Amino acid sequence: MNYRATWLSLLLTPALALAALPAVAGTVTGVVRNGTTNQIASGTTVTLIQLEGGMQPVAHTQTDAQGRFSLSNPGIGQQPMLLRASFRGVDYLEPIAPGQADTKIDIKVYDPTADSSAFEVLHQIVAIEPQDGSLMVGEEFDIENQTKPPKSFFRAGGSFDFDLPQGADLNQAEAWGPSGMPVVQHTIPKGKNRFAVSFPFRPGQNGVRFSFKLDYPGNQATVDLRSPYPIETAMLLAPPAVKVTGDGFTRAGSEHGWAVYTRQGVQANRAVLLSVSGTGPIPTATGNANNGQGQAGDGQAGADSTVTPVAQALPPRLDSVRWIVIAGFVAMFLLGAFFLWWRSRDPEAVPATGSASAPAAPAGRADSREPALRQNVDEIKETLFRLELRRQAGTLSEEDYQAQRQRMEKALRKLVKS
């Protein structure tokens, strides 16, 4: 699958249609429920947030005795928006997709806890790609919350810490809960190349992803992949033409054209040095793919050159989502490339790293001086791309896929005609 071609087809299809959305005020209704007690959450403040122009609250209300709320605004159905439920000092966000003027969205909130035992980091996934004298690096962490009774893990000063190598230029950080909807995070500097994000990790599977750029003089660099948390399994993805060696990493075959390396049992705060050299483009989904089987001939092996099938090298849950992980990093690097290009043509452009709790959008999206049209189109492109990923991975039914895509296409159709 060619991701660039997929994006292009997703954009061209609605652009050729003739229908347009009616410009009418929309309404969103729902119920807020406390998932810890399974009781309705009356008196909870629910805020409607307009993303256009930078996270602007446009309406708010409080839930009634039955936990119900209702909000109306002309932007509902016309553009991507957010609902924010503020419960016991923690904000819970739910996206409102464009294309449907009247919609129902229930919000589940939880009692918060700052107890570190509620929070476990299972896996670390790293992807690297050389780009014009720089090395783009993306890291993703698979996080699990199994609290009983269920509670959200949250700390205002930082729910999740992460380290960057010396000299790294942070691009963007995202976090998501069990729904899988990434939310751009404001990053909190904590000194000595450490940053944090304050995000409520709800019961179930959560995640954090961030990307950064390193200088790559002479097409070689050493990358320190240390983590503040112990990691059960680390997985590394690299273009086959790029030579990679690292302490403890074992070659584990290929996946959709990427050379895959794994390492078991990484201690917290331990330096894990990765030596990278050479250049090579991001693989396409079909390039050198081997359906998860080991393939020794398309890249350099790590410290241990034993090649095993990827499915045997990865834990079951990580193996089941590896295609989504790979596709997510492909998207990240494509967006990162655009970010670097945009910054080079407009040095004063402001990157989107400081926007707290906004839906994940392409890095390098135009700043507030750019037309709202560009911002809305970028939001819709990202949503369409993620719908395709979920459909291909089998995590979204065909009926839900078609309904959500139609809403996105209607919204994009209106933007194209405006």
N, C-alpha and C positions, 0 to 999 in steps of 0.2 A: 504494500500500500504506500503510495506516495503522498506524504502529508501535505506538501505544498499544493499538489493537484487536488487533494480533498478539500482544502480550504477554498481554493479557487472555485470548485464546483458548488460548494455550499453557498458562496456569495453570488454566483451568477444565476443560479436557479430562481431565487426570489426576485432578483433584479429584473428578470424578464416578465414577471407576472404583472397584471394590470390592476388588481384590486388594491384598496387602501383601507386602513383602519379609520373608523369614524372618530372624530375629535370630540369625544364626550368624556365627562368626568367619570372616573371609576371608583369602585368601593371594594375594600378588603375587609372581611370579617373573619372571626375565628375565636378560639378558646385558648387561654393560657392555663396549663396544668403543671403542678409540681410533681415531677417524676420521682422525687425521693419519697414523698408521702402518698402519691397517687391521688392527691386532692386538688380541687380547682384553686387557682391562685387569684383570688379577688383582690382588688385594689392595686394591681400591678400596672405600672406605667408602660404604655405601648406607644412608640414614636414611629412615625412615617418619615423616612429619610430619602431625600432626593439626591442622587449621585451627581447629576449634572451641576457643575460649578463647585464641586468639592464637598460632599457629605453635609448637606444642609437639611436640618429638620424642618418639615413643612406642616406637620400636624401631629397631635398627640392626644391620648385619652387614657382613661384608667378602666381596667376590667371591672365589670359589675359583680354582683353577689354570686353569679353563676360562672364567673371567669370569662365572660364574653366581652368582645371589643368590636368596634366598627369604625373605620376611617375612610374618608372620601377625599379625592384629590384628582384634578385633571391629568396628572402624570401617571396615575395607575392605569396600566394597560398600554400606555404610550411610550414608556421608557423603562429601563431597569431601575428598580427602587429596592429599598430595604425596610424591613420591620425590625425594630429593636425593642425587646422586652427587658426592662431593668428590674432585676429581682435580687434582693438582698446583696446589693453592691456589685452585682455581676450583670453584664449586658449580653443578651443572647440575640443573635441576628438570624433572620430568615429572609431569603431573597424573594422578590416579587418579579416574575418574568413579564416582559411586555407581551402584548397580544391578546390579553383578556381583561376587559374592563371591570368585570365583577368576579372576584375570586375569594376562596375560603382557605385560610392558612392557620392551622393550629400550631401553637408554640409550646414546646416542653422545656421547662426550666427545672433547676435542681438546687437543693441546698448546697452551698459551697463548702469546700474543705481545702486547707493549705497543708494537709498532712502528706508528706512526700511518699508515704507507702501507697497512696492512691494512684500513683503515677509510675508507669513502667515503660521504658524504651526497649523495644524488641529488636528492631533491625535498622541498619543504616545503609542507604543506597547512594552511591556517588557516581556521577557521570562527568566526563571531561571531554573537552573539544578545543583544539587550537583554532584561533581566529585572528588572522592578520597581526601576528606578533604578540598576541595575548592568549592566555589560556582561560577559557570559560569553564567554571566548575559549578556543578549543582549538587546539593546534598539534600537527601530526604530521610526523615526519621519516622518510623512506624511506632506509634504510641498506643498503649492500651490502658484503659481505666476499667477495672473490675470491682469497683467499690460495692459493698453490700451493707446497708441499703445503698442504692445508687446515688452518688453525689458528683458534682463537678469539681475537678481540681483547678484551683485558681489562686494566683498570687498577684496582687496589684503591681508589685515591683518586678515581676517577671515569672511567668508560669513555666517557661522553657528557656534554658540558656544554650547558647551555641558559640563555638570558637571559630575564628577565621585565621588563616595563616598570616604571618607578618607581611605587610604590604598589600594585602588584598583589598579590593574595591568592592564593597557590598552593593549589590544591585537591588534585590527585592526579596522579601520574606513573605511567605504565605502559611496559613494554618487552616485546618479543617476538622470538623467533627464527623460523627457517624454518617451524616448525610452526604459527605464527600464534596461539598461545595467549598472550594478554597476562598479564603478571605485574606486580602492583603493586610499585613500587620505593620504597625509602627514599631520600629526597633529601638530598644533601650540600651545605650552604651553602658557597659559595666566595667570598663577598664581592661588593659592587657589583652586586647583583641577579642574580648568576650562581649556578646550582645545577648539580649533577651527579648521575648515577646510575651505580652500578657493576654492570654487567650484561655477561655474556659474549656478545658478538655472534658467533654461529657462522657458518661458511661458508654463503653464500647470502643470501637476503633477510631483513632484520631491520627493526625499527622502534621508534620511541619516540613516545609521545603524552602530552601533559600539558594540563591546563586550569587557568585562573586567572580571577579576578574583578577587575574594575576599577570604580571609581566612575564614574557616568555622569550627572553633574549637567546638568540641562537637556536630557537626551537627546542629548548630544554628547560626544565624547572624541577624543583623538589617541593612537594606539597605535604604539609603536616595535616593529617586528617583526625587529630585527636578530638574526643568527645567528652563533655562533662559527665556523661552517663555510661555505665557498662552496657555493652552491646552484645546480644546473643550471636548475631550474624551480620557481617558487613558484605555488601555486594558492590563491585566496581564495574562500570561500563565505559568502554573506550572505543573509538574508531579502530578498525583492524590495523591500519597503517601506522598507528601510534604505538611506540614501544613503551611498555609499562612494567616496572618492577616495584615490589613493595614488600615490606617485612610481613611475612605470614600469609600473603595473598596467594591463592592457588588458581591456576587457570581452570575455568569450568565450562569451556566450550564457547558457543556463539548463540546469540538470540537476536533475530531480526537484523542481522548484519553487524551487531555490536560484539566486540570481544568482551567476555564476561569473566570476572575474577571474584573469588569469594574468600572470606576469612572467618573463622569461628572464634568466639570468645575474646572480645576486645575490652580491656580494662578501662575504667573511667580515668580521664585526664592523662592517659598514656599517649606519648607521641607515636603516631603511626606514620612513618615517612614513606612517601610515594615518589618514585623517580619517573618522570615523564619526558619523552623526547620524540621528535618527529612531528609530522603534520598529517592531516587526513580529514576529509569532510564527514559530516554526520551521515551515518548509513541510512538508506531508505529501508522501509519495512521488508522489501524483498531482496535487498542487496546482501549477498552472502548469508542469508538466513538459512538455518538448518533445523527449524522446528524444535529448538531446545536441545538438540543433540550436540555432543562435543565435536569440535572441529579444530584441528591443530594447525591447519595451514594458512589461516588468514590473519595471524597476528603473533606477537611475541608472548611467550609464557612468562609468568611471574617467577617468584623465588622457587616455587615448586611447579615444574612443568607438566605434572600429571593432568591429563585432560579427562574430565568426567562429564556426563550429561548434566545440563543445568538443572533439570528436574530432580536429580539426585543430590545436587550440591546445595539447594536452597530448602529452607523449611517449607512445609506444605502451604501455609497461608501466603507467604511471600511468593512462592512459585505460582500460585493461582492468580496473582495480580501483577506478575512481572511484565506482561504486555502493556498494561495501563501505566506502570512505572516508566517503562521505556518510552512510550508515546508521550507521557508527560514531560520527560526530559527533552525529547525532540522538540516539543512545543516551546519549552523554556529556552532552549538554545536559539531557535528561530526568532523568538521574541527578543532574546538578548542581543542577537545580531542587529535587529532593527533598532534597539535601544542605543547601541554604539554608533550606528549610522546616523540616527537622529541627533544625538549629542554632538557628533562631529560637524553636522551641517548647521546646528544652532547651539553654540557653546553656552548660551544663557538658558537653555531649556532646563526645566526642573524635572528630574526623574521622579517616579511615583513611589519612592521608598518611604516617604514620611506620611502617607495617607493611612490613618488608622482605620482598621476594620472596614475596608472597602472590598467589594467583590474582586476576585483576581482578574486583573486586566493585563494586557500586553505591556511589558516593560518598555519604557520609552514613549508611552502614550503622551500626547501633547499636553502641555501645561494649561493652566486656566485661560491663557490668552488665545488658545486655539478654539475653533468653533465647536459648539456642543455636538454638532453632527459627527465629527471625528471620534469624540468620546463614546457616543452611543453606538456607532458602528463597531468600534473596538470591543465594547462589551458584548455585543451580539455575536461577533465572530468567535470570541472566546467561548461563549455558551454553546454555539453550534458545534464547535470543535470537541468540546467535552461530551456533548450528546453522542457524537460519533464514537468516541472512545468507549463510553458506557455501553453503547449498542454492540460494538464489536466484541467487547469483553463479556457480554451476556448478563450484565448487571442491570439492564433496563429493558422492560418488555417492549415489544414492537408497538403495541397500542400507545403506551406512554411516550415512546420515542416519537411517533408520528404526531401526537397531540402537542408535545413540547416544541418540536421542530416547526410545526405550522404556526405556532405563536411567534417564534423567533422570525420566521420568514415574513409574516405580516408586518412586524415591527420594522424589519429591515427594508421591506418594500416601501413603506411610508417614508423612511429616511432617504432612500434612493430617489424617490420622486419629489422630495421637498427641495 
